[in-house]
Amino acid sequence: THFNNGEYIIRQGARGDTFFIIAKGKVKVTKRNSKSGEEQVIRHLQRGDFFGEKALQSEDIRTANVVVADPAGVECLVIDRESYCQLISDFDVLKKVYEDDEEHTSFDAEFTKLKLSDLSIVATLGVGGFGRVELVQVNNDSSRTFALKILKKHHIVETRQQEHIMNEKKIMSESRTDFIV
């Protein structure tokens, strides 16, 4: 949804059932001062920031104003509670703790002190524009193998892919399944 400069996306005190993610532009979050009645700027939000998430759980009384603060306007990704519940379900599903989650904590702890010199290459799995993926195993444990992605830093810097690579690393470290390459 597009909102024009100066337009109120959310008004303090209004009821709401909509969650917003800023796709383009900037907004300011303001709150009415209970004594003076004037609006005070609390913070500024920009691309990637979100607001109104409480409205997905239950009918929300908005605690602040969100006003477009960008001459070009703001574009937001928008979803209401009903659509959210139909598409994704309720928040209880997201809060569910799986029995095997504790296993991953110990898995991470097991490899925190691991160094590259502790790994031996078994075979090359693939080669790409940024580097290659090797099949490796820990020197003293041949029962398990892992894929190790090797990237060339200078090539990443030359092509200005640092942010992309860091996002990929974050996503891969959060992925907890043997079926994701």
N, C-alpha and C positions, 0 to 999 in steps of 0.2 A: 504494500500500500504506500502511496506517495502522500506526503504531508508538506504543505508550503511553509516558508519561513514565517515564524511568529505564531503558527497554528498550535493550539493545545492538542496534544495526543491524548493526554490523561489530565483530568482535573481532580484536585484534592477534594476528598469527601464524596466523590461520585462512586457508584457501584460499578464493579468491573468484572469481566469474565474473559479478558483477553491478555495474551502474552505477546511481547514484541521483541524482536531481535533487529538491531540496526544493521542494515545491509549497505547503506550509503548515507553520508552526511553526519551532522552533529546535533545533539539536543542538550538543553540545560534542564536540570531537575531543580525545582523551586519548592519552597514550603512557606505557607502563610504563618507569619509570626503571630502567636496568640495574643500578645499584648498590643502591638502596633497595628496588626492587620495587614502589614506589608509583606510582599513576597521576597524571600531571600534565596539566593542561589546556593544550593547545597553542593552540587557537583555538575560536571559536564560528562556526557557519554558520547561515544563515537562508534564507528564501524566495528562490529563484533560484540559490542556490549548489549545487554538485554535488560528488560524491566517488565514488571507486571506478572512475574512468575507465580506469585501467591494466588493469583486469580485462577490458575489451573486446578488448584486443590479445592477451593470453595469460593463462594461469592465474596469478592474482596471490596472493602471500602478503601479507596485509594488514599494513601497517606501523604502524597506529594503531587505536584504538577509536573508534567513533562512537556516542555515547549520546544518547538523546532528553533534551533539557533544556527542555521546555515542558509546563506542567501540562495543556494541552489535547491533548498528543501531537503527532506529526508525520505529515504525509502526504507521501509521496515518489512520484515517477514512477520506475518501475523497468524496466530492460531487462537481460536476460542476454546473454552473448556469442553463444550459438546464435541467439537471436532477432535480435540485431543483425546477425549475418552473413547471415541469411536476408533481412532487410528492407533493409539498407543496403549490405552487402558488407564487404570488409575495409578497414583503414585505408590501404592503399596507394592505393586509389581516391581517398581524400580528400587524399592527399599529392601527387597528380599535378599537375605544372606544365604548363599549356597554353602553346603557342607564342606566343599572342597576349597573354599577361599583361603582357609588357614594354610593349606598345603602350599599355596603360591608364596606366602610370606616366607616360609622356610626355604622354598626354592630360590627366592631372591637372595636370602641371607647366605645360602650355600655358595653363591657365585660372586658375592661382593668383593672378595679378596683375590679373585681370579685375574691373572695377567695373560697377555697374549702369548708370552713364552711358555705358559702352562698348557697351551693348545697345540695339537699337531694336525696338520692338514691331511685329510684322507683322499679327497678328490675335489675337482672343480665342478660345481653344479651349474653355473651359468656365468655369462659375461655380458655386461651392458655398457652403455655410454659413459657411466660414471665409475665403473669398476667391475668387480666380480663377486660372486657368492661361492664360498668354499664350504665343503662338508668337513667339519672338524670334530675332534673328540678331546676330552681332557686326558692329558698324558697318562695318568694313573687309573683311568676308568674307560675301558673300551666297550662297555655295555651300552653307553648312550652316545649318540652323535647329535650335532647341532649344525645349523646353517649360520655362517658368519659372513656378513656383508662387508666388503672392503671397498672404501671409497677414497678417491684422490682429492685431498683438501684443496690443492691449487685449482683443480678443475671446477670444484664446487664454487670457490670464490670467484673465479673468472666468469662463470655463468650466473653469478649472483643468486645461487640456490641455497644459501645458508638457512634462511627461514624455512624453506621447504624441507630441507634435510632434518632440521630440528623437530619440525612437526611430524615427520615420518618416524623419527626415533621415539618421540613421545607416544604416538599411536601404537607402534610396535611393542613398546614396553608395557602398555596398558592392555594389550591383547593377551588373553589367557586361554589359548586353545592350540592344540597340535595341528589344526587344520588350516591355519592362516600362514601363508608363506611370507 
